[in-house]
Amino acid sequence: MTRPITRSPLRRLAAGLMISAAVMSAGLTAANAETIRWARVGDALTLDPHSANEGPTSTLLHHIYETLVRRDLDGSLKPRLATEWFIHPDDPTVWVFKLREGVKFHDGSDFTAEDVVASVTRVTAETSDFKGLHTAVAGAEAVDDYTVHIKMSGPSPLYVQNLTNFFIVDKGWVEANGVELPQDFKAGEEKYTVRNTNGTGPYVLESRDPEVRTVLTTNPDHWDEAPQVTEIIYTPIKEAATRVAALLSGEVDFVQDVPVQDIERLSNTPGVAVTAGAENRTIFFAYDVTSDSLISLPGDNPFKKPEVREAMALALDRDAIRQVVMRGQSVPGGQNVPPFVNGHDEALDAYTAPDYDKAMELMTAAGYPDGFAIDMHCPNDRYINDEAICQAYVGMLGRIGIKANLVSQSRTIHFPAIQNRQVDFYLLGWGVPTFDSQYVFDFLVHSPEEGRGGWNGSRYNNAEVDAMIKSLATETDLVKRDATIAEIWKTIQEDRVFLMVHNQLLAYAAKDNINVAVHPENQPSMTDVTFK
Amino acid sequence: MLAYILRRIVQSVLVMLVVALVSFSLFRFVGDPVATMMGQEASQADREALRDRLGLNEPVIVQFGSYIARASTGDFGISYRLQQPVMELILSRLPATLELALVSGLLAFTLGVGFGVYTALNRKGWLSGTIMTVSLIGVSLPTFLIGVLLIWVFAVELQWLPSFGRGDTVDIGPWRTGFLTESGRASIVLPAITLGLYQMTLIMRLVRAEMLEVLRSDYIKFARARGLSDRAVYFGHALKNTLVPVITITGLQLGSIIAFAIITETVFQWPGVGALFINSVQFVDIPVMAAYLMLIALIFVVINLIVDLLYYVVDPRLRVDRAAARH
């Protein structure tokens, strides 16, 4: 990476200013085959494994801590600390986990069933940010050193799908440091676990300077095959231009969160390789389909009319958005669930080309020959080109007489507004960490009711669908369950509860001697990285 | 003098309180911290419970009161985002910002005064013309663009300097410095130029204008008539009198350098308080935002105080006036 020293006057000037060529070569040398310098937009928020359910935090923690099961690149579950898992043959409400033997925590203590029990206690605590994924848990019990029973409040056939970010802590270690529970802000004190770690993972924390640099080195006692990457230097770089520049100048080896407008240029840069893949996240519009009066259109609700919803779908030119706004980096579709999630249906995901004439006819039939005016709410700092997608759709709606007034705001204002039902037409993105449609139904489709329907800003309310959704949670016959899922999808697609735009694509950029695959949950693991 | 300083300190505390109150009220419009703190599957009840734990359900005035009470003891709470004590976070980030501000301030002052004097004394020279033109570009380009351009030229194309970060650092007690390592010194060059460019232009133009003004005044003519050398006239008489407004501006600008290092720090991923603030805004990390604004207010207040005191040193007439007023 060091360039030959040329004798140009400018070069000498620079050397005279401050930096000798020797320093620069030391600072900018290429990675040897063992260290990977990894940059992405944000840092992990904390090292506590149960206090922030947030993508970058979990991604970093997966290198230090381990889960019972892990999500493979194709979305399937693979053993990790658990070697086997099944529903207890005599009791459908008990999940049995057989644990891996001979695993040690970084401090040398043995991994046993008691550690899993302590971790269950910790992750279901009031201050845990992951407790939503464990609401069905009634308790955990260590049957012997390497068998754990997790008792559920009812049959929960898919509970194991919720465990891909459930990190296991050492019982003795959390007790010794008084961190049996995740951090409570009211207590006003910092928890030991925010900066200190003791996992079973393939890497050990070497040093951490939040938002500056985190260094991990391989755990020599790890149970699995030794990874090719022996040292990870993780540096968040917030600014997209700087992140890309750091890769081009050779200061980092691997960059996540590559801006879509840079993908093509990076692909054409010698020495840099870009890998793209589907992300587990769909982007769609939702509108209030049941209220009689809209917030921005008092006394009327055009969205209640099926013709209007169909016209809006006919006005949405997904291919244009893909080409112009997303620069080809998206997968347009009609069903708002990603392809690898259980319940995805090719037929429902198909979409038609826009037809503005037919849309106008439908608008006239619905009683809106002159259209109507409405507010469209959009986040501007959450999804890839979110605001630009909304702007494009505003123009398309204009062609069928719908005058959408774009209200573009930060996610910190946009999301509470959806949850508090203060908006009635908005853009939202949704990932499905459980890889099962029930997750979408529970949060977006079911009418609001203890824990369900929190994000149902469509105000969709269908008792039959609600009953079917509820039945999914406890249905242990998976064939029957899939049939119900298909039926629910059919109904809500016919009712046009959502207006799907596309699935997001993820792009990773790295030096071309590094092989790193795109993970559907954007959680790349350095243990999978190989060097050419 | 002592009474004067005491009065200024009382004023400063009042200013700080107002800043705290205004920022605290403003934060209500930034958004809901709970939205970014909890995952998408959190239920409404969970969110309410967290709001309760954070004390966000109390009336703003109660939140403000307890905040001031705790802040006066040096406790600024826990960052919602990084889950660490705010005071510690800010103190650990402050050296980076202060070092950056210092280097870019020095750069701006020395080059600004130098170029200013030069262009005033050689109004017709081609070099003056070039300096003036370049300085115009310096003020008209946004900081963000200057930073990205510098990164592109010096980090990506030429690969002379690092594109981001602070390089290796050395801890001296609580102070973490980048001055003692080669990579630390290399890392500060581009951000310091980016941050100092605007101030440099400002100082340069100010010095030039003042200098031209002073050179036309009578006492310079008298000084020349007394047969003093050019050197004594320019630097002994003219420059000294030019510097009064320049010191005022530079002092105030040093405050804005620290306060507005935000963009530069973001572009260069410089681990200072500015970058901390921007990240906190996006996460609605109220304790960090409030503490940061208080800190910036404090810096401005202190700098104003120092500037006032410096007047005494540079301009003897102020001392005379003050002394005369007392009798």
Contacts between the chains, C-beta under 8 A, distances in Angstrom:
chain1	res1	chain2	res2	distance
A	1	B	159	7.7
A	3	B	159	5.9
A	14	B	158	7.9
A	14	B	160	5.2
A	17	B	189	7.6
A	18	B	185	5.8
A	18	B	186	6.6
A	18	B	189	6.2
A	19	B	160	6.6
A	19	B	161	6.9
A	19	B	182	7.2
A	19	B	185	7.4
A	19	B	186	4.8
A	19	B	189	7.8
A	20	B	182	7.7
A	23	B	182	4.1
A	23	B	183	6.9
A	23	B	186	6.4
A	24	B	159	7.2
A	24	B	160	6.4
A	24	B	161	7.9
A	24	B	186	7.2
A	26	B	182	7.5
A	26	B	183	7.7
A	27	B	162	6.3
A	27	B	167	7.2
A	27	B	182	7.5
A	27	B	183	4.9
A	27	B	186	6.5
A	28	B	159	6.1
A	28	B	162	7.5
A	42	B	279	7.8
A	45	B	81	5.8
A	45	B	82	6.3
A	45	B	83	7.0
A	46	B	82	6.9
A	46	B	83	4.7
A	48	B	83	7.0
A	51	B	83	6.8
A	52	B	37	7.5
A	52	B	83	7.9
A	53	B	38	7.2
A	53	B	39	3.3
A	53	B	41	7.6
A	53	B	42	8.0
A	54	B	39	6.9
A	126	B	49	6.9
A	127	B	53	7.7
A	129	B	37	7.6
A	129	B	38	6.1
A	129	B	39	5.8
A	129	B	42	7.4
A	130	B	39	7.3
A	131	B	46	7.3
A	132	B	39	6.7
A	132	B	41	3.9
A	132	B	42	5.4
A	132	B	43	6.5
A	132	B	46	6.7
A	133	B	41	6.4
A	183	B	83	5.5
A	184	B	53	6.3
A	185	B	50	7.9
A	185	B	53	5.4
A	185	B	54	5.4
A	185	B	78	5.8
A	185	B	80	7.0
A	186	B	53	4.3
A	186	B	54	7.3
A	186	B	55	7.3
A	188	B	75	7.8
A	188	B	77	6.7
A	188	B	78	6.0
A	189	B	78	7.4
A	190	B	78	6.5
A	190	B	83	6.6
A	190	B	84	5.4
A	190	B	85	5.9
A	191	B	83	7.1
A	194	B	82	7.8
A	194	B	83	4.8
A	194	B	84	6.2
A	195	B	84	7.7
A	209	B	271	7.4
A	210	B	82	5.5
A	210	B	84	7.3
A	210	B	89	8.0
A	211	B	82	7.7
A	211	B	271	6.3
A	211	B	275	7.3
A	211	B	276	7.4
A	211	B	279	6.9
A	212	B	165	7.1
A	212	B	166	7.3
A	212	B	271	4.5
A	213	B	165	7.6
A	235	B	164	7.6
A	235	B	165	6.6
A	235	B	269	7.5
A	236	B	269	7.4
A	237	B	164	5.4
A	237	B	269	4.7
A	238	B	266	6.0
A	238	B	269	6.3
A	238	B	275	7.2
A	238	B	278	7.6
A	238	B	279	7.1
A	239	B	266	5.6
A	239	B	267	5.4
A	239	B	269	6.8
A	241	B	148	5.0
A	241	B	151	7.3
A	241	B	267	7.6
A	242	B	148	7.6
A	242	B	151	6.3
A	242	B	163	6.0
A	242	B	164	5.1
A	242	B	267	6.0
A	242	B	268	6.7
A	242	B	269	5.9
A	245	B	148	7.8
A	245	B	151	4.8
A	245	B	152	6.6
A	245	B	155	5.8
A	245	B	156	5.1
A	245	B	163	4.6
A	245	B	164	7.7
A	246	B	155	7.8
A	246	B	163	5.0
A	246	B	164	5.3
A	248	B	156	4.7
A	249	B	155	4.6
A	249	B	156	4.8
A	249	B	159	5.7
A	249	B	162	7.8
A	249	B	163	5.2
A	250	B	159	7.2
A	251	B	155	7.6
A	251	B	162	6.1
A	251	B	163	6.0
A	251	B	164	7.0
A	381	B	282	6.7
A	410	B	30	7.8
A	410	B	31	5.7
A	410	B	282	7.2
A	411	B	31	7.8
A	411	B	35	7.0
A	411	B	36	7.0
A	412	B	30	6.5
A	412	B	31	2.7
A	412	B	32	6.1
A	412	B	33	7.3
A	412	B	35	5.4
A	412	B	36	5.7
A	412	B	282	7.4
A	412	B	283	7.6
A	412	B	284	4.8
A	413	B	30	7.9
A	413	B	31	4.3
A	413	B	32	7.4
A	415	B	32	7.8
A	415	B	35	4.4
A	416	B	31	7.0
A	416	B	32	4.3
A	416	B	34	7.5
A	416	B	35	4.9
A	419	B	35	7.8
A	419	B	44	6.8
A	419	B	47	7.5
A	430	B	40	7.4
A	431	B	40	7.5
A	439	B	41	7.8
A	443	B	40	7.2
A	443	B	41	6.7
A	450	B	43	7.6
A	450	B	45	7.8
A	451	B	43	4.7
A	451	B	45	7.7
A	454	B	42	7.7
A	454	B	43	5.5
A	454	B	44	5.6
A	455	B	40	7.2
